Amino acid sequence: MSTPESPQTEPAVRQALDLFGFAARPTRAQLDETRRTLLATWHPARYANLTNNPKKYMQMYKQAETMTKQINEAYQLLAKWLTNP
């Protein structure tokens, strides 16, 4: 079993683990729970009422869209990595 620090771990997997905040190999339940938390934090609609400045809103909205995409991609990668050690 490889750990995030081991040389066998691909850089993409290490980056995904960092995004999710895992220092060691997570369980599938930990992965799912962390994904739900991150998606709730970075959901683009969450930024709708944070500011009356349309320019700032769009910047925050685009950042949230980017983070949501990264979270989903990292989740898919880690889920595959967990099932195929």
N, C-alpha and C positions, 0 to 999 in steps of 0.2 A: 504494500500500500504506500503510495507516494504522498508526501506532504507538500504544502505550498512552497516550502523552502528547498525541496529536493531538486536536483538538476533534471530529473525525469519529467517534472511537471512543465507542460508547455507554457510559454509566456502568456498566451491568451487565457489559459485556465487560471494562472496566477493573477492576472488582471481582473478576471471575473470574481475571483475569491476576494480580492481587495475591494472591489465595488460593493460586494455584499458584506464586507467587514469580517470575513472569516480568517482566523489565523491557522486553523487546522481543518482537516476534512470534515465537512458538515454532514449531518444525517439528512435524509430527504425531507423529514418534517421540519428541520431547522431551515432548510433551503426554501421550502414553501412559505413558512411563516415570515421569513425575512423578505421574500419577494412581495408578499402582501403588504407588509409595512412600508417598503420602499415605494411601491406603486401608489399607495395611499398618500405618501409624502410628496411624490413628484407628479401626481395626476394634474394634467394641464388645467382642467376646470377649477382646480383649487385656487388658482391665481386670479380668477375673475373679479373678485371683490377686494383684492388687496390694495389696489391703487386706482385713482381716478385719471392717472396719466396714461393715455393710450399707447404711447411709445414705450414706456416702461413696462406696461402690461404685456405688450407683444414680445418684448425681450424675455420676460419671465416665462411667458407661455411657450416660446420657442425653446428655451432652455429646458423646461419641463417635458416638452415633446422629445427632445434629444435624450434626456435622462430616461424617460419611459422606454424608448427604443433600446438604449444600452442595457437597461435592466432586463428586458425581455430576451435580448440576445445572450446576455450573460447567464440568465436562468436556463435557457435551452442548452447552452454549452455545458454548464455545471450538471444539469440533469443527465445529460448523455455521459459525462465524465464519471458521475457516481454509479451509473449502471454498467459501465465498461471500465473497470479499474485498470 
